[in-house]
Amino acid sequence: MTRRNQQFTSELTRAVQEVLARGLQDPRISGLITVTSVKVSEDLHDATVMVSVLPQEKQDLTLHGLQGAAAHIRRQVGEIINARRLPT
């Protein structure tokens, strides 16, 4: 992993965590959501965000809500990060 990739991954992790900490209006998303890791492709085109949800019984519904809110989260992260192009 290059230094540029590591810096971008760190910045992306911080921004996603900040957006989730602000909260989302989707009632499916509840509980304690923590960003555990972010994996970004070498060309910075794709990113995979790993999250942890507590309590366990709300995990499936929350993950479904987060997948539905992915475009909104990406837009909010784009306002935080100053990047020419944000990974999908």
Residue pairs with C-beta under 8 A, 6 or more apart in sequence:
1 9
2 42
5 40
5 42
5 44
8 40
8 44
8 83
9 38
9 39
9 40
11 81
12 38
12 40
12 47
12 49
12 77
12 81
12 87
13 35
13 37
13 38
15 77
15 80
15 81
16 35
16 38
16 49
16 73
16 77
17 34
17 35
18 80
19 73
19 76
19 77
19 80
20 33
20 35
20 51
20 73
22 76
24 65
24 69
24 72
24 73
26 65
26 68
26 69
27 65
28 61
28 62
28 64
28 65
28 68
29 62
29 65
29 66
29 69
30 58
30 61
30 62
31 53
31 54
31 55
31 58
31 59
31 62
32 53
32 54
32 55
33 51
33 52
33 53
33 62
33 66
34 51
34 52
34 53
34 54
35 49
35 50
35 51
36 50
36 51
36 52
37 49
37 50
38 47
38 48
38 49
38 50
39 47
39 48
39 50
40 46
40 47
40 48
40 87
41 47
41 87
44 85
44 87
45 87
45 88
46 87
46 88
47 87
47 88
51 63
51 66
53 59
53 62
53 63
66 73
74 86
74 88
77 86
78 86
